[in-house]
Amino acid sequence: MSSSHSQPPQKKKVDVFDLSAAQRLHVVGIGGPGMSALARALVAMGHLVSGSDIRSSETIVQLKELGINISIGHSENLVVGCDAVCASSGVPSDNIEMAAARRAGIPALSRAEMLAAVCVSGTAIGVAGTHGKTTTTTLVALMLGGAEGQCGFVVGGDAPGLQTNGAWSSTGLFVVEADESDGTHEALPLRGAVITNIDTDHLDHFGSFENIVASFSRFASEIDGPIAVCVDDVELRRIGNELQEQGREVLTYGILSNDSSASISASQIEATASGMSFSVHIAPNVLLQYQGERDFSVTLRARGMHNVLNALGAMAIALHFGATQEQVTQVLAEFQGVARRFDVRSTTGGITLIDDYAHLPTEITAVLGAARGMIASRPQTEAKGRLIYVFQPNRFNRMSLISHEYADAFVGADVVVITDIYASGTAFIEGVTGKLVVDAVVAAHRDVQVDWVPLRSDLPQHLANILREGDVCISSGCGDIETLPGEISCEQLLRQCAKDLRSAQLEVFEYAPLASRTTYKVGGAARLFVEVRSESQLITVASICAQHPDMPVLVLGRGSNTLVSDAGFSGLCVALGDFAENIVREDSPQESHHVHVELSGSTALPVAARQLSAMGIAGFEWAVGVPGSIGGAVRMNAGGHGADMAGSLHSAYVVSLTSGCHGWVPASELGLRFRGSALGNQHVVTRAKVVLEKSEPSCGDAKIADIVKWRRDHQPGGQNAGSVFINPDNGAVSAGALIDEAGLRGHRVGTASVSEKHANFIQSDHGGKSADVVKLMNAVQQQVLRLTGVHLHSEIRLVGFAPGEALAIDAENSGDSEKLEAYLCAKKPK
């Protein structure tokens, strides 16, 4: 152990920033759970808040709706005029905004310091402990009227009952989750607190268990008011006794069979179909201001003994600060839980999929206990099934120290599945893998089935192969394991969809490479792939997809505007065959100067431009310079040389792979905008009607030749997808010029480079990686933002990337897509 951990690290006491008057505050990394909660509380206090983050997200969108001005990317200019800037411990110390604040003499605060400023502004109650903080904080806030605005709060997770993760109340009462991972808990000035338990964690900060205990002991000694401690925890029992000897007000809580002297205890505990039920006893010598009964029964809408203890701790402190018996019992009975805490994601097919945050041995044991209680409470007519536990270890340094402690963590599971370590930013340590956990479990329990699945990406397939009706599958950890239940459900949907498609006499390919079908020539495979050869076949596919609306679908045309992730696409990819390559002229005697033309969706734009010119139809010459298809051009409102699809589009025949609905949609309902539309990934354009000008045969040949020459002179060939970023300000500003001015022409990341010929093109090397293209997009986007303040948006479609994986990925306008879907189904039913 390094000498830096020879003494318990102590949080330095600092002067608390004054929030008594309205301030101009900037939050770095505002999209994270801790910082977003803090930002919401600061806005509610009346402060003018701005923020920045490296990527957009649903949270960012919600914060903007509160009036918070948020920049995607970092810039020194963002801190100008601020009274203080704050950042979480996860933000690098050399972050340019924090550095700029320090140079300008603006207070550059840690999250803990800003949170301390909020706490001192009112009556703050902190919830600390290794496990159960988020659940207990949520319960306390609900019991004290947080959902009704009677108290403020900052919670480190998604709490549906509170409707948000951060708030402030005019009452000044404030409940805060006091995180110990970086010593935040010791920096908070609190008037009351709960400590749920003490366990080994965050050894990168504390160094030893003894230092962890010492930190919580200091935390407890600094509370200016009552403190509730769980006496079922040995260390907390000792700390509580020491505090009581000092004359401090200590509220002890625990399970009655463990300690009959607890201030608040639970007994007659039973697992029920919806959670737990138990009897509460409040000792006569505590909570003297409390007016309710001291023996009463409660039902808790959460599972496990650990949640019974969380409920007792919350009850103890909430009753002290004025909650009534009726309030606490109602909150417990109606508790909606906290995201990633025994979160039942699916019960489809009789298989229960549960997600949990548990990542330490004691947490896993508690979750398994809750699961066994749930299974035991099932009706006898229901299949009991097996209990399968999937675990993703977290942090190399943690596993190097405590992997052996997981030996008995999975007792009660019928099957244990372990994958490799999620780094969480920690450095790789040679020889430290998830196999250490496998070996520990196998050595202690040789009769238990333990499956080692080192690749995280292989888990959905593995679980779909072994799960059967009646099984309960829990997946836990604090990495990307969070999405596994959805991935398992998706894999099950895809397998059923493949059967249905084949039953309809369609040829279905599994793990079909997509790289060769895109102009980038990089990326992975589609889990399922089908090429339809007629519109009727496409409608059949749509009707089958409509039976599985949650299944990811992708429509792939000529792939000229698409980048597929190296991991591929975990869904069904539908491609249009040669049937959709027709051009039909529709002359009308009423139209002397204009002609209607119906273009099939797969028709290549250059082909359409040339054929229309040959037919004596003008106005579509611009399309010769765009290497896509008609369907793709409608979807993205493609354009060039002063024209675009919206300029001539009359209507489009759209087939929805989500609803199965299809029919003609007028251009006015397509949500056309500069390089975009309301069409989503699920929408297929099989035909488009355009209105063009009557002319003479070969009328556009000269213009077409000029455009082709210009393109050859100014744009590169090779592996690319054309312009990478949308020209800002609806095309008034050149993205390529901005990139060039930023000095990025020729800039390279791995196998991707900014074109020397046109700075808004990113080239991929032969055998390259899509990850390099996206990393380069990110680098370009950040540099342009830093130098110009302009946020470039991706023009190419990025497929198969994890949410937030690529900064350049902009959220699809789902609202417009839903409106289009509703129109399509209302006007043109299945």
Secondary structure, DSSP 8 states (H G I E B T S, - for coil): --GGGSS------------SS--EEEEETTTSHHHHHHHHHHHHHT-EEEEEESS--HHHHHHHHTT-EEEES--GGGGTT-SEEEE-TTS-TT-HHHHHHHHTT--EEEHHHHHHHHHTTSEEEEEE-SSSHHHHHHHHHHHTTGGGTSSEEE-SS--TTTSSSEE--TT-EEEEE---TTSHHHH---SEEEE----S--HHHH-SHHHHHHHHHHHHHT-SS-EEEETTSHHHHHHHHHHHHTT--EEEEEETTT-TT-SEEEEEEEE-SSSEEEEEEE-TTS-TT--S-SEEEEEESS-SHHHHHHHHHHHHHHHHTT--HHHHHHHHHH----TTSSEEEE-GGG-EEEEE---SHHHHHHHHHHHHHHHHTS-TTS----EEEEE--B-HHHHHHHGGGGTTTTTT-SEEEE---B-TT----TT-STHHHHHHHHHH-TTSEEEE---GGGHHHHHHHH--TT-EEEEE-SSGGGGHHHHHHHHHHHHHHHHHHHHTT---EEEEE-GGGSTT----EEEEEEEE-SHHHHHHHHHHHTTSTTS-EEEESS-TTEEE-TT-EEEEEEEE-GGG--EEEE--TT-SSEEEEEEETT-BHHHHHHHHHHTTEES-GGGGG--SBHHHHHHHT-EETTEEGGGTEEEEEEEETTT--EEEEEGGGTT-BTTB-S--TTEEEEEEEEEEEE--TTTTHHHHHHHHHHHHHHS--SS--S--B--TTTTTS-HHHHHHHTT-TT-EETTEEE-SS-TT-EEE-TT--HHHHHHHHHHHHHHHHHHH-----B-SEEES--TTT-TT-----HHHHHHHHHHHHHHS--
